[in-house]
Amino acid sequence: MFVPTLENQGTDEQRAKWLPLAKNYKILGAYAQTELGHGSNVQGIETVATYDKATQEFVIDSPTLTSRKWWPGGLGKTANHAIVHARLYLDGKDVGVQAFL
């Protein structure tokens, strides 16, 4: 799911950077959407992402047991990169679920 998600949802810049690395096994990627508490109900995702203006980075947190990512398969143990789905908050406002690499 890592490579197909990059192919179908990534920007041209992201595809140019990450697809060659993934297809040549320079990186191992996992797809992290499903959570223990909601299964595959994307609208129920509890993992949150907030934008830190000071560092210009997104901070991703799974604050509860039920928000832990579940079912990434063996890649959950071996992957060194992941596409993580999280509920994005900007200036305290929930703007929906987004994918982060």
N, C-alpha and C positions, 0 to 999 in steps of 0.2 A: 504493500500500500504506500510505502514511502516514495518510490520512484513514480508510480502513476499519479500520486497527489502532486508531486513537483511538476510533472508534465502537464497536468490539467489545470492546476490552480496557481502555479508559480508565475512570476513576471518573467519577461525575456531575460532580464539581468540575473534573476535567481536561477533560471534554467541553465543559462550559460555557465554559471559558477558551480552549481551543485550537481547537475546531472552527470557530467563526465566523471566526477569523483565517485558518485554512487554507482554508476554503471561499470566502472573499473575497480570497484571494491576498495577504493582508497578510504572511503567512509562506509559505515554500516548504519543504516537508518531504520527507525521504527516509527510506526504510526500510532500516536497516543491520543485516542479520542474517548474510548469507553472508560467509564468510571464505575467503581464498585457499587455506588449507591443508585445509579440511574441506568445502567446498561448502555444501550446505544441511543437513548433519548437525548439528542443533542441539546434541546432546550433545557434539560435538567442538569447540564454541566455545572459543577460547583467550583472547579479550578478557576482561579481569577488571575487576570493580568492587569497590572497598572503601569502607567508610563511615569518613569522617574525623570522629571525635567532636568534635574541637576546632572545626571549621568547620561541622559538621552538614551536610556535603555528601558526595555520592558522588564518588569519584575513579575515572575510567575510563581503562584503559590497554590498548593493543594492543602487547605487548612484543616480538613477533617479526614477521618478514616474513610468516609463514603466518597470523598473527592479524589482518592488515590486512583491513578490510572490502572486499568485492569485489562487483561487479555492482549498485551502486545506480543504474546508468544515468546519463543526463545530469544527473539531480538531484544526483549526487555532486559535481558541479562548481558547481551553482547554488543548492542548498538552503542555507538559513540555520538550519534546525532538522532534527533527525533522531530517529527512534526507533531506539535502539542496543541490540542484545542483547549481554549480557555475563554472564559467570559471576560471581555475587555471593559475596563472602567477608565474613562477619560474625565478628568476633573470631577470625579465622584459620580459620574453618570454611566449607567450600564448601556453600552452600545452594541451588545450582542456577542455571540461566539465568533471568535477569529482563530485562524491557524497561525502558529508561530514555529519557526525553524530555529 
